[in-house]
Amino acid sequence: MKNYNKTFLILSMHALLYTGITSNAHAEQAGHNHQTEDAKHHSHQEHEHEHEHENESLEQYYSQQHNDKHDHADTHEHAHKQDSHNEHDDHKDHEDEHHHDNEHHHDESSTIPAALAKQVGIKTSSAGPVTLHHQTISYGTLTTAPEQLSHVRARFAGVIYSVKANIGDYVQQGDVLAEIESNESLKRYAILAPISGTIIQRHANAGEMTGEQELFSIARYDTLWAELKVFPAQKQKIKAGQEVHIVLANTTIAATINHLVPAGDNKPYVFARAEVSNTHGDLSPGLLVEGRITTETHTVNLAVANEAIQTLPDGTGVFVQQGDSYTFKPLQLGKTDGSFTEVLAGLHAGEHYVSQNSFLIKADILKAGAEHVH
């Protein structure tokens, strides 16, 4: 009704301005005899309606027009709702069909631009032959070798005249540690460092008498030894010369089993001893370590890194790269050494598979699948 009133008012004002007649009766008559400029812009249908309703007022005419439009809108809206309802049913049927199809098919691939793959650390490797290293795990501690620890005493009893070294000092073999005045000869003699190393203990002060006590203890830590406990069930597999990886905290050090020695005191194990380099002084005696001793090796025709292996609805496998596309391939797997796993079927030599951060691609696929379901 608001639109009708506004239209009626505008048309009435135009009619008054055009004819110059202010009387309502004259305005009505002029509306039948003269065609205004604004009426020329009406549609052909509205023009025909104006002649069909010559005896009606403008108000009645536009009221009828308003009602006609309203009826047309209702009819259109009803038809639109019916069409929308039919489209909804069709769409629902399509979704049900699509959902049914998805029950039998999983899109297990992802497209990642090369720049983004590099940014997030996705790396690939070429599938091929690998030597598997089967390992036996043993535990122990780091120790100092007997030849690397020295306890220094005075050769002759006497009075300590001077001390030249302190705890923490690094001394070279032959350096003077202290001077002693002998009780018998009343002559001074020097105490020299028997080995190069760090002074870890000192029991010598000027003016004190020497006896049988240790005056200094010197240790060398540039080389340590890992003493790994080997129990009877493991002993047949472990022998001197085998490769071992010493693991402590976030560090892994490659070494070799030098020899096996009894633990003593009727203990049920032996020690597998491996020399460990410590040139930077980062390690210290007494640290607990894990030893991964390589007891068997053999080469397989095809293997993938364990870090690359992921599990999806289609099975266990790896992501194979082709350009920017990464597609999941289920694999039949064989033996593993903890770092690599043999591939029996599902992959060909030379194919590039994601060897690092493959879990990012798996997460992307699972996320896309979840969004598709919803």
Residue, then its C-alpha position, 0 to 999 in steps of 0.5 A: m500500500k505504501n508503494y501504491n500511495k507513493t505512485f499515486l501521489i507522483l502521478s497526480m502531481h505530474a498531472l496537475l503540473y502538466t494541465g494546470i488544473t487544480s480541481n479534482a474533477h478537472a484532473e480526473q477529466a484531463g487524465h482521460n483526455h491527455q497523455t502525460e510525458d510520464a505515462k509514455h514511459h509505462s509499459h505497453q501492458e499498462h497503457e492498455h489497462e488505462h483504456e480498459h478502465e476509462n471510468e475508473s479513477l487513478e486510485q482504483y487503477y493503481s490499486q488494481q495494478h498493485n493487487d495484480k502484482h501481488d497475485h503475480a508475486d504470490t504465484h511466482e513465489h509459490a512456483h519458486k518454492q516448488d522449484s526449490h523444493n524439487e531442486h532440494d530433493d534432486h540435490k539431496d538425492h545427488e548427495d546421497e548418491h555421492h555419499h554412497d560412492n564415497e563409501h567405496h572410494h577415498d581421495e587420498s591425494s593432495t596438491i601442494p605447490a613446490a614453494l609451500a612444500k619446501q617451506v614446511g619441510i616436505k622432502t622426498s627420496s628415491a626408492g631403491p636398495v637399502t642395507l638393513h642393520h638389525q640391532t641389539i639394544s644394551y644399556g650401560t654407563l660412560t667411564t674413564a679408562p684406567e690408563q687415563l686416570s693417575h693418582v700422584r704421591a710423593r716419592f720421599a716423605g718430607v715437607i711440601y715447599s710449594v704447590k704449582a697446580n690446582i683443581g681444574d687445571y689442565v697439565q701436560q705430562g712432565d709439568v711440575l705439580a709441587e716441590i717437596e723438601s726431603n726429610e732425609s736429604l733436606k733437599r728439594y725435589a719436584i713432583l711431575a705430572p705422569i700424564s696429560g690431563t685435568i687435575i680433579q683432586r688435590h690434597a697438597n698445601a704448602g707447609e704440610m707433611t707428605g705421607e702415603q696420601e694422594l697429593f693429586s689426581i689427574a684424569r684425561y677425558d678426551t676419550l671415554w669408554a662405554e661399558l654396556k651390559v650384555f646378558p647371556a641371551q644376548k651374548q651369542k649375537i655380540k662380538a668384538g668388531q661390531e658397530v655400535h651407536i651410543v645414544l645419550a640425550n639428543t646425541t648419537i655417537a658411532a663407535t666399535i665394540n673393542h672387547l668383552v670383559p667379565a663384570g666380576d663379583n659373580k655378576p650375570y653379565v659381561f661388559a661390551r666396551a667401546e671407545v667413545s671420542n670426547t675431544h670437545g669435552d661434552l661428555s663426562p663419566g657416569l652418564l647413562v647410555e644406550g648402545r645399539i649394537t649391529t648384529e646382522t646386516h643384509t641388503v634388500n632390493l627396495a626399502v623406504a624410510n620408516e618416517a615416511i610410512q603412514t596409515l590411511p583407510d586404504g592401508t599402510g604406505v607412502f605418498v608418491q610425488q608427481g610434480d605438485s601432486y602427492t598420492f598415497k600408495p598402499l604397500q606390502l612391507g617386509k623386514t625392518d631395522g627401525s630406520f628402514t623397512e623393506v617393500l615387497a609390493g606397491l612401489h617401484a624403484g626410482e619413484h620419489y616418495v615423501s621421506q620427511n614430514s609425510f604426516l603433514i600430507k596425511a593431515d591435509i587429506l584427513k582435514a579435506g575428507a572431514e570438511h567434505v563429509h560436513 
